[in-house]
Amino acid sequence: MLQTSPHSRPLINLPNALTIGRIIAVPVFVAVMYFLEGDFGRWIALALFAAASITDWLDGHLARAWQQQSRFGAMLDPIADKLLVAAALMMLVANGTVTGLHVFAALIILSREILVSGLREFLASLNAIVHVTRLAKWKTAIQMLAIGLLIAGPAAERIVPGTEAVGLALLWLAAVLTLWTGSDYLVAAIKHASGDEGS
């Protein structure tokens, strides 16, 4: 029986389709945040963000379960994640949900995403891999929860007072964890750049 090489698999399988769908959802999410005002717009934006966030977990889970990992998916998945987070944070700052010193938490998260993208590309050129830690996964979960609460914002505040305060507190926690987990990539890059590949 002929064996199908992983390199010959089609680019568009279900996990990859979910990732592409997440990218397509980003401009839709931005349009909803920008054009739809009031509680209705907030809930629709939250629904879009939540659906996109779920596909972030689902596409990776399905790719592993169905053995449909591909270089195309590995390339596109982190791009989709960063586009979603960046768009959400920028819209939250633009509409005044995240203001004052809290903007620095958003800036820390965005800066880390850009830095890690560059470091990953550098490490990949050296065939070096930095594995995702459990703490990094917790960071992502806290970050997504914080952004979701802030997207709901005033709409959720009218139902559960204190929602925005919790969202901002979690955003700062995510920012701190962002710095911590991002240091793994920075240390690995410095070691490889200096020629020291020891642990």
C-alpha positions as CSV (number, residue, x, y, z in Angstrom):
1,M,0.0,0.0,0.0
2,L,1.3,3.4,-0.9
3,Q,2.3,5.6,2.1
4,T,1.3,9.2,2.0
5,S,4.1,11.5,2.9
6,P,3.3,14.3,5.4
7,H,4.7,16.7,2.9
8,S,2.2,15.6,0.3
9,R,-0.8,16.2,2.4
10,P,-3.2,18.9,1.2
11,L,-2.7,22.4,2.8
12,I,-6.4,22.7,3.6
13,N,-7.5,20.1,6.1
14,L,-10.0,20.8,8.9
15,P,-7.4,22.0,11.5
16,N,-5.9,24.3,8.9
17,A,-9.4,25.5,7.8
18,L,-10.1,26.4,11.5
19,T,-6.9,28.4,11.6
20,I,-7.7,30.2,8.4
21,G,-11.2,30.9,9.7
22,R,-9.7,32.4,12.8
23,I,-7.7,34.8,10.6
24,I,-10.8,35.7,8.6
25,A,-12.7,36.4,11.9
26,V,-10.2,39.1,12.9
27,P,-11.4,41.9,10.5
28,V,-15.0,40.8,11.2
29,F,-14.3,41.2,15.0
30,V,-12.7,44.6,14.5
31,A,-15.6,45.8,12.3
32,V,-18.1,44.7,15.0
33,M,-16.1,46.4,17.8
34,Y,-15.9,49.6,15.6
35,F,-19.3,49.9,14.1
36,L,-21.7,48.2,16.6
37,E,-22.2,50.3,19.7
38,G,-23.8,49.4,22.9
39,D,-24.3,46.1,24.7
40,F,-25.4,44.3,21.5
41,G,-22.1,45.1,19.8
42,R,-20.2,44.0,22.9
43,W,-21.9,40.6,23.1
44,I,-21.5,40.0,19.4
45,A,-17.8,40.8,19.6
46,L,-17.4,38.6,22.6
47,A,-19.1,35.7,20.8
48,L,-16.7,36.1,17.8
49,F,-13.7,36.3,20.1
50,A,-14.7,33.3,22.1
51,A,-15.4,31.2,19.0
52,A,-12.0,32.2,17.6
53,S,-10.3,31.4,20.9
54,I,-11.9,27.9,21.0
55,T,-10.7,27.2,17.5
56,D,-7.2,28.0,18.7
57,W,-7.4,25.0,21.0
58,L,-9.5,22.9,18.7
59,D,-7.3,23.1,15.6
60,G,-4.2,21.9,17.5
61,H,-6.2,19.1,19.2
62,L,-7.6,17.8,16.0
63,A,-4.3,18.1,14.1
64,R,-2.7,15.8,16.8
65,A,-5.7,13.5,17.1
66,W,-6.1,13.0,13.4
67,Q,-2.3,13.2,12.6
68,Q,-2.9,16.1,10.3
69,Q,0.0,18.3,11.5
70,S,1.5,20.2,8.7
71,R,4.2,22.9,8.2
72,F,1.5,25.1,6.8
73,G,-0.6,24.8,10.0
74,A,2.5,25.2,12.2
75,M,3.3,28.5,10.4
76,L,-0.2,29.9,10.3
77,D,-1.4,29.0,13.8
78,P,0.8,31.4,15.8
79,I,0.1,34.1,13.2
80,A,-3.6,33.7,13.7
81,D,-3.2,33.8,17.5
82,K,-1.2,37.0,17.5
83,L,-3.5,38.8,15.0
84,L,-6.5,38.0,17.2
85,V,-4.9,39.1,20.4
86,A,-3.3,42.3,18.9
87,A,-6.6,43.3,17.2
88,A,-8.6,42.8,20.4
89,L,-6.1,44.7,22.6
90,M,-5.9,47.6,20.1
91,M,-9.7,47.9,19.9
92,L,-10.0,47.8,23.7
93,V,-7.6,50.7,23.9
94,A,-9.2,52.5,21.0
95,N,-12.7,52.4,22.5
96,G,-11.6,53.4,26.0
97,T,-12.1,50.1,27.8
98,V,-8.4,49.9,28.6
99,T,-7.0,53.3,29.6
100,G,-4.4,55.0,31.7
101,L,-1.7,52.8,33.2
102,H,-3.6,49.7,32.0
103,V,-2.5,50.5,28.5
104,F,1.0,49.4,29.6
105,A,-0.2,45.9,30.3
106,A,-1.6,45.7,26.8
107,L,1.7,47.1,25.4
108,I,3.8,44.5,27.3
109,I,1.7,41.7,25.9
110,L,1.9,43.1,22.3
111,S,5.6,43.8,22.6
112,R,6.2,40.2,23.8
113,E,4.3,38.7,21.0
114,I,6.4,40.7,18.4
115,L,9.6,39.8,20.3
116,V,8.8,36.1,20.5
117,S,7.9,36.0,16.8
118,G,11.3,37.3,15.9
119,L,13.1,35.0,18.3
120,R,11.2,32.0,17.1
121,E,12.2,32.8,13.5
122,F,15.8,33.2,14.6
123,L,15.8,29.9,16.6
124,A,14.1,28.1,13.8
125,S,16.9,29.1,11.4
126,L,19.2,27.3,13.8
127,N,17.0,24.3,14.1
128,A,16.5,25.1,17.8
129,I,13.2,24.5,19.5
130,V,11.8,26.1,22.7
131,H,9.0,23.9,23.9
132,V,5.8,25.5,25.2
133,T,5.7,25.3,29.0
134,R,2.6,24.7,31.1
135,L,3.0,28.2,32.5
136,A,2.9,29.6,29.0
137,K,-0.4,27.7,28.4
138,W,-1.8,29.2,31.7
139,K,-0.6,32.6,30.5
140,T,-2.6,32.2,27.3
141,A,-5.7,31.1,29.1
142,I,-5.5,34.0,31.5
143,Q,-4.9,36.4,28.7
144,M,-7.8,35.2,26.7
145,L,-10.1,35.3,29.7
146,A,-9.0,38.8,30.5
147,I,-9.6,40.1,27.0
148,G,-13.0,38.3,26.9
149,L,-14.1,40.0,30.1
150,L,-12.9,43.4,28.8
151,I,-14.7,42.9,25.5
152,A,-17.9,42.3,27.3
153,G,-17.0,45.4,29.4
154,P,-19.9,47.6,30.4
155,A,-22.4,45.1,29.0
156,A,-21.2,42.5,31.5
157,E,-20.8,45.1,34.2
158,R,-24.5,45.7,34.2
159,I,-25.1,42.0,35.0
160,V,-22.1,41.3,37.2
161,P,-20.6,44.4,38.8
162,G,-16.8,44.2,39.0
163,T,-16.3,42.4,35.7
164,E,-14.1,45.1,34.2
165,A,-12.0,45.3,37.3
166,V,-11.4,41.5,37.2
167,G,-10.6,41.8,33.5
168,L,-8.0,44.5,34.1
169,A,-6.4,42.6,37.0
170,L,-6.2,39.4,34.9
171,L,-4.7,41.5,32.0
172,W,-1.9,42.6,34.4
173,L,-1.4,39.0,35.5
174,A,-1.1,38.0,31.9
175,A,1.4,40.8,31.3
176,V,3.6,39.6,34.2
177,L,3.4,35.9,33.0
178,T,4.1,37.2,29.4
179,L,7.4,38.7,30.6
180,W,8.3,35.5,32.5
181,T,7.5,33.0,29.7
182,G,9.0,35.3,27.0
183,S,12.3,35.2,28.8
184,D,12.7,31.5,27.9
185,Y,12.9,32.5,24.2
186,L,15.3,35.3,24.9
187,V,17.6,33.2,27.0
188,A,17.6,30.4,24.3
189,A,18.3,33.0,21.6
190,I,21.2,34.6,23.5
191,K,22.7,31.1,24.1
192,H,22.6,30.2,20.5
193,A,23.7,33.6,19.3
194,S,26.8,33.3,21.6
195,G,27.4,29.8,20.5
196,D,26.6,28.4,24.0
197,E,24.1,25.6,23.4
198,G,24.3,24.2,26.9
199,S,21.3,24.0,29.1
